C-alpha cells in the first residue's frame, strides 16, 4: 500500500510540482555567467549556460557524459545545432527517449570535442549537486539576491523556467517551448509564463547594487569569447 501511494505521489508531483523556481531577469543570469568566468569557474558557467539553453534540470546537466553530447563534429554536419541525450529524466516514465537541442554552439568549446572511445565516458562536470549549489549560492549572493526558496530567491530550478519565459517573450509559441522543455503538462509551463514576480527581483536592490549587476551583465559575452579564444587546444 505504501509503495502504491509513493508511486502515485511521485507521478502527481511530476505533473503538479510542489515548488517551482523563481524566474530570473536576463541581466541577472548574464551577470552570474560573467562572475563565474571571472572567478575561474568555467565549468560552472558552462553548466549554467547548458541548463539554461537546453531547458535542462540540474540533475540532467551534472551527470552528463561526453557520449551524451551529439556535436556537429560527431555528425560530420554543418548544421548549427547540437543535441544532448537526456538519459535519466524526471519524466522518463512518460518519454523513454529524450533530448535537448542546443543552438548556442560556442558553449561546446568548454567540452572535449574528441570522439575517441576512451574519452566518450568522460564526465563533463564531475561536480556533485552540493558543490554546484554552493557555487550557485556564492555567485548570486554576491549579486545581492536571495538564493533560498523560502525567501523567494533564485535556485538551480530557476534555469528552466527563466529560459521558457524568455522564449515566450520572443516567440509566444507555447507548444514549441513545451516540446523543447519536455513538459508533460502545459499548465506546469504556464505557471512560469504567467509569473512576473521574478522580474521584480532587481527592483528591490539599491541603485549601486543594480549598477553592479548591470556592469557584470555587460561583460558576459566578452568574457565568454575571451575564454573560448584562449583555451581552444584544451578541448581538442
C-alpha positions, -999 to 999 in steps of 0.1 A, spaced: 0 0 0 28 24 9 46 16 -24 14 23 -44 9 56 -26 45 66 -31 43 59 -68 11 79 -72 25 108 -52 57 108 -74 36 108 -105 14 136 -92 45 157 -83 58 153 -118 26 167 -132 20 192 -105 53 202 -89 50 213 -53 76 241 -59 89 259 -89 119 280 -94 117 318 -94 122 332 -129 153 354 -130 158 385 -151 181 383 -181 206 408 -167 209 387 -135 216 355 -154 242 371 -176 259 387 -146 260 352 -130 278 338 -160 302 367 -162 310 364 -125 316 326 -127 341 331 -155 358 359 -137 362 338 -106 378 310 -126 348 286 -126 344 280 -164 326 246 -160 301 261 -136 295 288 -161 291 261 -188 266 243 -166 245 274 -162 245 280 -199 238 244 -208 210 241 -183 195 274 -195 198 269 -233 187 233 -231 159 238 -207 175 211 -186 172 202 -149 202 204 -127 205 166 -124 203 162 -161 233 186 -165 256 174 -138 255 137 -147 263 143 -184 290 122 -201 308 132 -234 290 104 -252 257 121 -244 266 152 -263 260 150 -300 281 177 -316 283 188 -352 317 172 -355 302 139 -344 277 141 -372 301 155 -398 274 181 -403 275 218 -410 241 224 -393 244 249 -365 228 228 -339 239 202 -313 220 178 -290 221 165 -255 208 130 -249 188 130 -216 192 96 -200 179 100 -165 150 124 -167 123 131 -141 97 124 -167 113 93 -182 83 71 -174 63 93 -199 90 96 -226 117 69 -226 139 87 -251 145 124 -246 169 150 -260 176 187 -257 185 209 -287 213 235 -283 218 263 -308 245 281 -288 274 262 -304 300 283 -288 290 267 -255 306 234 -266 341 249 -267 341 242 -229 340 204 -235 362 178 -253 354 176 -290 373 143 -295 350 114 -301 377 88 -293 363 58 -274 385 64 -244 371 99 -239 334 92 -246 328 81 -210 343 112 -195 321 131 -171 317 167 -184 314 183 -150 325 159 -123 305 181 -99 282 170 -71 249 187 -65 262 200 -32 292 217 -48 271 231 -76 246 245 -51 274 261 -30 288 279 -60 253 289 -71 248 305 -37 281 322 -37 276 337 -72 241 350 -67 245 361 -31 274 382 -44 249 398 -68 227 407 -38 197 384 -45 183 357 -22 191 321 -31 166 302 -9 131 293 -19 117 304 14 130 339 6 116 338 -29 151 336 -42 167 321 -73 177 285 -71 190 260 -97 153 253 -106 152 288 -120 171 280 -151 144 261 -169 116 285 -160 137 315 -169 146 302 -204 109 292 -210 99 327 -200 124 344 -223 114 322 -252 78 331 -247 87 368 -247 104 363 -280 80 339 -298 48 333 -278 50 298 -292 39 278 -262 37 244 -280 73 248 -292 85 257 -257 66 228 -241 82 204 -266 117 218 -261 114 217 -223 97 182 -223 69 194 -201 41 168 -199 15 193 -186 10 226 -203 -3 241 -171 31 235 -154 48 256 -181 21 282 -179 29 288 -142 63 302 -153 49 322 -182 22 339 -161 45 346 -131 61 381 -132 74 381 -96 109 371 -108 111 402 -129 109 423 -98 139 408 -81 162 436 -92 137 463 -82 145 456 -46 182 463 -50 198 496 -43 210 518 -71 246 508 -66 237 471 -65 216 474 -97 246 491 -114 268 462 -102 246 436 -118 242 457 -150 280 461 -154 287 424 -149 259 415 -173 276 435 -200 308 415 -195 292 381 -201 297 380 -239 332 394 -239 344 371 -211 328 341 -229 345 350 -262 379 355 -244 377 321 -227 369 303 -260 398 321 -278 424 314 -251 418 277 -245 409 261 -278 436 235 -276 424 222 -242 392 208 -258 405 192 -290 
